[in-house]
């Protein structure tokens, strides 16, 4: 009887831990995707010479946070870097014909 109780407790513990492991893997995949999107946005802005100074730093910080397992911080940094990359490219589009008008 004692062995059955211990076995039941172990099975219950393993069943409860399963979703957490799946969520951690999904969070890592989401962070990796966000970092990839941020890198692509930076590359696009850099291709037209409008990359902002701190965007690359944010991506490196996001990668470091992801390696440490801090998914929330990594995601926030990656999203901010993606937004900066997109804004930098939009700045290029808005200002490509800028110049003095006489």
Phi, psi and omega per residue, in radians:
X1 nan -0.699 -3.124
X2 -1.115 -0.715 3.119
X3 -1.135 -0.633 3.139
X4 -1.163 -0.675 3.137
X5 -1.166 -0.764 3.110
X6 -1.117 -0.709 3.116
X7 -1.136 -0.745 3.117
X8 -1.098 -0.711 3.125
X9 -1.140 -0.706 3.123
X10 -1.135 -0.755 3.114
X11 -1.121 -0.686 3.105
X12 -1.125 -0.722 3.117
X13 -1.121 -0.768 3.126
X14 -1.147 -0.675 3.128
X15 -1.160 -0.638 3.139
X16 -1.279 -0.548 -3.098
X17 -1.375 -0.376 -3.100
X18 -0.957 -0.902 3.141
X19 -1.085 -0.573 3.134
X20 -1.161 -0.697 3.106
X21 -1.131 -0.720 3.114
X22 -1.143 -0.696 3.118
X23 -1.146 -0.662 3.120
X24 -1.137 -0.704 3.111
X25 -1.170 -0.702 3.121
X26 -1.147 -0.702 3.120
X27 -1.113 -0.724 3.112
X28 -1.098 -0.725 3.119
X29 -1.119 -0.698 3.117
X30 -1.132 -0.732 3.128
X31 -1.135 -0.770 3.117
X32 -1.053 -0.696 3.118
X33 -1.152 -0.746 -3.142
X34 -1.116 -0.714 3.111
X35 -1.146 -0.691 3.101
X36 -1.104 -0.731 3.110
X37 -1.144 -0.679 3.113
X38 -1.137 -0.723 3.118
X39 -1.112 -0.689 3.116
X40 -1.146 -0.722 3.129
X41 -1.130 -0.697 3.101
X42 -1.129 -0.758 -3.138
X43 -1.084 -0.693 3.132
X44 -1.129 -0.783 3.130
X45 -1.162 -0.662 3.139
X46 -1.199 -0.514 -3.125
X47 -1.137 -0.371 3.109
X48 -1.925 0.158 3.064
X49 1.371 0.394 -3.088
X50 -2.095 0.355 3.132
X51 -1.129 2.389 3.124
X52 -1.438 2.693 -3.030
X53 -1.023 -0.768 -2.974
X54 -1.627 -0.104 -3.059
X55 -1.090 -0.783 3.110
X56 -1.099 -0.653 3.098
X57 -1.105 -0.718 3.119
X58 -1.093 -0.690 3.127
X59 -1.125 -0.755 3.108
X60 -1.103 -0.695 3.106
X61 -1.151 -0.663 3.110
X62 -1.133 -0.723 3.109
X63 -1.118 -0.715 3.133
X64 -1.142 -0.735 3.120
X65 -1.134 -0.668 3.112
X66 -1.124 -0.702 3.127
X67 -1.135 -0.556 3.110
X68 -1.406 -0.151 3.130
X69 1.598 0.138 3.129
X70 -1.575 1.413 -3.048
X71 -1.116 -0.674 -3.109
X72 -1.104 -0.821 3.140
X73 -1.147 -0.747 3.141
X74 -1.064 -0.747 -3.141
X75 -1.137 -0.773 -3.138
X76 -1.081 -0.755 3.133
X77 -1.166 -0.703 -3.138
X78 -1.159 -0.709 3.122
X79 -1.132 -0.734 3.111
X80 -1.104 -0.730 3.117
X81 -1.115 -0.715 3.102
X82 -1.095 -0.764 3.128
X83 -1.077 -0.702 3.120
X84 -1.147 -0.727 3.114
X85 -1.089 -0.752 3.117
X86 -1.172 -0.693 3.121
X87 -1.165 -0.628 3.111
X88 -1.136 -0.728 3.114
X89 -1.176 -0.675 3.089
X90 -1.117 -0.641 3.077
X91 -1.061 -0.734 3.080
X92 -1.030 -0.835 -3.120
X93 -1.072 -0.691 -3.113
X94 -1.258 -0.518 -3.003
X95 -1.965 0.125 -3.065
X96 -1.135 -0.473 -3.139
X97 -1.856 0.255 -3.127
X98 -1.227 2.634 3.109
X99 2.835 3.052 3.141
X100 -1.194 2.483 3.104
X101 -2.130 2.008 -3.088
X102 -1.774 nan nan
